Amino acid sequence: MSLAQQSSQQIDWDTFSIEPEDLEFLSSYLLELETPLGSEELSKQLITHRLKSRQEAVQTQRAEAGKVYLPKERFAQGERVAFPNLNWKSGRVASVRPAATLNGNPFEVIAIEFEDGSSKEYAARLSEHTLNTPPQQESGSKDLAAAPVAKEDVRKLAPKVVAAFRESPDFVYIAGRWFPKALIVDVTAGQLNVAEAALDVVEGGPLPTNQLLGEVELPRGVNPKLAEFSLDLALQEDPRFDEVGPSGEVAWFLQRLEPEAVRETPLYLRYEAIEHDRAAITEDMLDLESRLDDELSPIEAQEDIETKDIQSPLIFPHWRVGSLPLTRKMSSLFPSALESPRVRFEFVDAQNGQRFPGWVVRPQRYVVGLRDWYLRHGLMPGSLVRARRGEKPGEVIVAAEAHRASKEWVRTALVGADGGVVYAMLKQSVETSFDERMMIFLPGELQALDNAWQRRTTKPAGFESVLENALSDLAKLSSQNHVHATELYSAVNLQMRVPPGPVLAVLATRPQFQHVGHLHFRLVE
């Protein structure tokens, strides 16, 4: 390949491999800067460095290729000559001979032998010729290293930088940033105890690192960003502390003071996988599964929509816990994080502006912190909750639309002392708007129902028998003696946590369930 082609050819970042010298460059860059950086910024620096190195290498090779051929120059036998108009092809002068005059001007002819064995004659000492103007540097090559780095190239390279750093023992990582381990400031056990005490004072947190630094007092003279990174690393490696900030922010919380529903998946949200035949689920059922937007449904069954405002009906497990499902659609509203499994944020009541803490529990895909809010606004299973992004980062506004009627005939669950459930259509005071098919009014205490859920942890109920009993009871409320699949999904979740998939698969495959159209089913006697 010619030198000009090497100069202009882009590096293929898809096939690019991180070499040891690349890590050395990045390490030196971080050491000189004394500031931890994220993978994207490091990738930009590496791309700039690689392009600059390539440019310098090409320029060096051009200089070594020989004297640039210009017809006006004089050349000696044996001298090396490079030809810009031939993509910097080079050769040696084999002979020099005088030639007849051209337009009255004498000149010479030089014979060039190229490295590929070919030879050709060229004019020399010719004062007037179009090639006498020195070649201009290629467009853009002069500022190659200073040119803006393409986002697409950064996107391709960043995962490779991360993988190389993870394999290297010389780098440490915290909150999306990397730094050489050699310069990390030591944080003592006593200083970590001070950080714990500072978080204790504010009921666990959250507190940003720079605020904790004011209490911990690392050695003076240390670069503030390096000191912050060093404390972040020490806190991350101590199980007492939990990093709960959204992407782009670092905030710390004492793990022992986090709500129980954050530290451990609540009983009502635990799902023991039920084997079922997804191939039997019809297109109409798959469409319903997508609309129900359950966090336990397969990812492909969830809508991939980014929106600023979502209305979602509650099922009993989320109502009982005070949570919302973190589905593809819902997750676009809530703050996320690169690494942290739990993210602390703030809910805002749309009605009165009251603020209260919320938590995103990423591994189990739910958001918690709404239990008291549900009760204050009179929400029940089936009630509609509207959520939208707040004006500030890290806040989500929640609203429940008031129901106009003072009394409404609604599906009511009557729970016996043994935890058994029967249904009746009763007139109840309903305070918020609701989904008619998912609404389940729960009068009285919940202790019997809670006890039944607790008993099922040691003696699980048969899923299909729960589904069959629910259909049998609900069918009595219908003059046609049939029940919609949505009603069954909501009713089954009153007694055990089940996503729509198993419910729909059993309805589609078991002979006792007869489809009577439009996803309504009845029991075959």
N, C-alpha and C positions, 0 to 999 in steps of 0.2 A: 504494500500500500504506500502511496506517495505521502510526503510530508504534509502537503496541503490537505489531502484527504484526512490524515490523522488529526490535523488541526480543527477541521470543521465537523468531523463526525461526533455526534452526541454519544455520551456514555449510556449504555443500556443498563438502567438501574434495575430492571426486572431480573437480570442474570448477574448483577453485581454481587461480589462477595466481599465481606469485611475482612481485611488483612490485618496482621499484627501491627504493621506500621500505621494503619488507620486508627487503631486503638491508642497507639502512642501519641499520635497527633491530637486526638480528642482529650487524652489525659493531660497533655501539656497545655492545651487550650484552657481546660478547666482549672488547672493549677495556676495559670497566669491570671485568669479572671477572678479566681477565688469566689466564684458564685455557682451554686448548683443550677443545672439547666435540664429542661425536658428533652425528650427524644426528638421532637420536631426541630427545636433550635439547634441541637447537636447535628442533626441530619443536614440542615442548611449549611452549617459550618464545614461539614465533611464534603459536601457537594462543591462548595466554593473552593476548598483546598484541593480537591481532586482536579477540578477544571483548571485551576491556576497551575498545578503541577504539570498537567498535560500541555498547557500552553508554553510553559517554560521549557519542557522537554522538546517540543516541536521547534522552538526558537533555537535551542542548542543544537539540534540536529541540522537545522538549516545553516547555522554558522559553520558546522563541521563539514557540510556538503561541498564547500569550496567557494571560490570567488564568484559572485553573482555575474552572470553573463549580461553584459551591455555591449552592443556593437561598437561603441566608441572606445572601449577599453583596449589595452594592449595585453596580450597573453603570451606566456613563455611555454616552451615545450616541457611536458611533465606536470604542468600546473593543473590543479583540480578546479573544475568549473561546474556551477549549478545553474539550471535553466528554469526560472520561475514560470515561463509560459508552457513548460512541459511538466507541470506539477512537481517542480523542484527535482527533476531527474538530474543526476550528476555524472560526470565522466572526466577523463584526463586528456590534455592536449597531446596528441600524437605527433603533430608536425605543424610548422608555421611557414607559409610561403607568401611572397608578394603577389599582388594581383593588379590587373589593369585598372586604370582610373575609372571612377564612377562619377559622372557629372563633373569631370575635371579634377576630382579628388582621389589621391591614391589610397589604397587600403590593403589589408592582408586577409588571407584565408587560413583559418585554423581547422585542423581535422581533429574531431573529438571521438575517442573510443569510450563507449558506455560500458557499464558493468555487465550488461546483458549480452555483450559481444558485438552489438551493432556499432556502426560508426557513421558520422555525418560531418559535413563541412559547414562552417559558419563564418560570417564576415567579422573582421576585427579592425580597429583603428578607423572606423567609419563614423565621421563626425555627425552626419545627418541620417537619422533612422528613427522610425516610430518606437522601437524597443529601447531607445536610449534613456527613456524616462524610467527611473527605478520603480519597481512594483510596489503598489500600496499594500499596507498590511490588510489582511482579510477583514471584511466588515464585521465589527463586533468583537474581534479577537483581542483588540487592545484592552477592552474593558471586560473581558470574559469573566474574570474573578469577581468584578464589582457588579455585574448584572444581576437583577432580581432572580432568585431561585424559583423555579416553577413549583407550584403546590403539588402537582401530580408527581414530580420527582421526589419530593419530600415524603409524600404518602407511600411511595414504593420503598424508600430507603429506611424510614423510621422503624418498621418492625425488625429489620435486619440489625439495626443499631441496638435495639432493645435486646434481641436474642444474644448478640455478641457480648453486651455488657453483663447480662445475666450469667453467662458462662465464665466470665472473668472474675477472679477473686479480688481484683483491684478496685472494683467499683461498688458503691452502695446506692440503694434506691429508697426513696420515701416520697410519697404524695406526688408522683409523677415527675420527680427530678432525680438526677444522677450526680455523683461526685466521687473523686478518688478517695479511697479509704484512708490513704496515708495522711491526709490533712484534717480528718475528723477530730473535733475537739472532744476530749474525754468528759463524760458526764457521770458524776459519782452517784452512789446509792443515796447519799444524803440529799443531794440536789433533786433526785427523783422523788424523795419523800416530801421535799418542799413543794414540788409540783402537785403531788397528791393532795397536800393540805390546802393549796390554793384552789384546787377544783372542789374540794370538800366544802369550802366556804360558800361557793356558788351552787351548792346542791348537785354537784357532779359535773357541771359545765353547761354548755360548751364554752371553751376559751381558746382564742387563737394562740399560736406559738409565741408571737411577739409579746403578748401580755404575760405569758408564763415566764418568758425570759427575764422580765422585770423582777420576778420573785426569785428565780433560780440563781441569778447572778453568776454567769460564766466568766472566765478570766477576761480582764480588760484588754483592749487592743486587738481582739479577734474581729475579723470582718463580720458585721451584723448578720449578713445572709448566711455565712458559714456557721455562725453560732446557732442561728435558727434551724438550719438543716441538721446540725449535730444533735440538738435537743429533740427534733422530730424523730431522728433515728433511734435515740435512746428510749423515747416514749413508745415508739412502735415495737421495740423488742421487749418491753415490759408488759406482762399480761394485765396489769392493773388499768392500763390506759387504752382507750379506743378512739381511733381517728374517725370522726363523723362528719367532716366537712364535705360539701358538694364539690364537683369538679372545679379546679382552679382555686380552691380554698382549703386551708388546713385548720381544723378545730378539734380539740381534745375533750373527751368525756371519761369519767370514771366508770368502768364497766359495771362495777357492783351497784352503782346507783342508776343504771339504765332501767327503764320499765321492764317488768317481767316479760311482757309480750314482745319485747325487742331482743332480750337475751335468749329466750326460748320460744319456739313456735307454740302458740296457744293450742290447747286440746281441740278446739272447734275448727282449727285450720289444718289439722293433720290429716293427711290422706294416705291410706294404705292402698297401693295400686291394685286395681281390679282388672283382671285379665278380660279382655273383650275383643270382638272381631270388628275392627274399624272398617274392613272391606264391606261389611254388611250395611254400613250407615249410608243412607240414600243422599242424593244431592240436596233435597229439601232439608234433611236433618243436618247436613254439614252447614247449610246456610244458617239454620237456627243456632247451631253450636257457635258459629262465628258471631252472631248477634248477641248471644248471651255473654260473650266476652269474659269467660272464666279464666283465672290465672293458671289453673291446672290443666287447661286444654292444651293440646300440642300447639307449638308455635305457629304452624301453618294454618291452624284453625282460628287464630286471632287476627283481627284486623290490623294492618300495618298503616295506621293513619296518624299524622301529626296534626293536632288541633289545639286550639287554645281554650276550648270549652267542651266538656263532656258531661252527659247525664247518664247515670247508671243506677239500675234498681239493686237493692240489697237482697242478699240471701241471708238466712238465719246465722250461719257461722260468722260472717263479717259484721252483721248487726250486733251479735253477742260480744264480739271482741272489740268492736269499735274500729274496724279496719275497712280498707278498700282493696280490690284486687289490683296488682301491678302488672297489667297486661301490656301488650305492645301499644295499644291505643292509649291506655291510661298513663303509661310511663312517660309519655311525651310531656305531661303536665308537671311531673315531679322532678326535683333535683336528683342527679345521679352522681357517680364517682368512678374514677379509674380503677381503684383497688378496694376501697373501703366497702365492707359488706353492709354496713349500716350508715345511714345518712340522716342527720338531724336537720329539721327545717321548721317553719312556722305555718300553721293554719291560720286563716283569717275568716271570721264569721261575716258573711256578706250582709247580714241583717244589722249588726251593731258594731262591726269593726273589731270585736274582741279577738285577741291573738292568743293562741295556745300551741304548745309544742306538738310536732308530728315527727314520725320516724319512717324512713324507707328501709325495709328489710329486703335487700336485693336477692340473697340466695333463695329465700322462700317466696319471693314475689308478692309481697303485700305491703301496705302502708297502714300504720297504726297510730292511734292518738285521738280517735273520734268518739269514744264511748260516751263520755259525758255530754258531748255535743248532740249525739243522737237522742239521748234521753231528754235533754232540755227542749228539743224541738219536736218531741213526740213521734220520732221515726219508729217504724216497725219493719220487719222483713217484707220486702216488696216496695217499700218507700223509695222514691226517686231522689238521688243525691246529685247535685250539680257541682262540678269542680272546674275551676279555671285558673290559669296562671295569674299570679299577683303582679303588681306593678314593679315590685322589687325582686331581684334574684333571691331564690331560696324561700319564697312564700307562695302558698296556694290558697285561693279563696274558695270556700265551700258554702253552698246554699241549699235550702230545702224550701220548695214552693208550698205556701200554705194552701190547705184544702178548703174550699168555700163552704161545703155542706157541714153542718154541725154533727150530723149522724149519717152513717152510711152502712148499707148492707154489705158486709165483707166476710170473706172466708175466715173463720175463727178456729184456732186450734185449742182444744180442751185437753189438758194433760192430766192423766190420772196419777195417783200416788206412786204407782209402779213405773211411771214414765211413759206409759202407753198414750197414744195420741188418737183422738177422734176429731172429726171436723163438723162444723155446723155453720150455716149462713145466719149471722146475727147482726143486729144493728149496733154499731159501735161508733164512738167519737173518734174520728180520724182527723188528725191535725195537718197532715201534709199530703201532697199528691203522690200517687202510687201506680204501679203496674198491676192491673186487675188480675192477671194470671199468676203473678208472683206474690201477691199480697197474702200475708198470714198474720192475723191479729192474735196477739198473745196476752190474754187477760191474766191478772193475778201474778203470783210468785212464780219464779222459774226454778226453784230448788229441785222439784221432782224431775224436771227435764235435765237439769245439770247433773243430777245423780245418775240418770240413765246414761248420759254421755260418759260419765266417769266409769260406770260398770262395764261399758263396752270396750274400755281399754284392756281389760283382762278377759272378757267374754264377748268377742265381736259378734255383732248381729249379722245375719245372712242378708247380703245386699238385695238379692232378688226377692226375698220374702218381704223386706221393708218396702220395696217398690210395688209389689203386688198388693200389700195391705193398703198402701197409700192410694193406689188406683181404686181399690174397692171402696174405701171410705169417701174419696172425693167424688166418685161416680154417683153416689147417693144425693149429692147436691145438684146434679144435672138432670133435667127431665129426659135427656137422651141417654143417660147412663154412660157417657163417655167423658174423657178427660184429655186436655191438651198436654203435649210433652213438656211444655214450659211449666205447667202447674205441677207435674210430677217431679221435675227437676227441683223446683222450690220446696216441695213437700219432703222429698227424700233428704234434702239438706237440713231439714229441721231435726233429723234424727242421726245423720251421719254425713261426713264430708265426702261428697262425690261430685266430680265434674260432669258436664253433660254427656261426654263420650260414652261411658259405660251405660248410662240410662238409655240413650238412644240405641245403642247396639243391642241391648237386651230386648227393648221394645220391637226391634226389627227382626230378631231371630227366635224368640221364644213363642211357642204355639199358643200359650194362654193369653197373649196380648194380640188383639185384633185391631189392625189399622182401619179406621172407618173414614179416612180422608182428612186432608189438611192438618196432618200431624195430631189428630185426635185418636185416642185408643180406648178400647173397652176390654173387659175380661170375658173370655170365652167360658161359658158355664160347662 
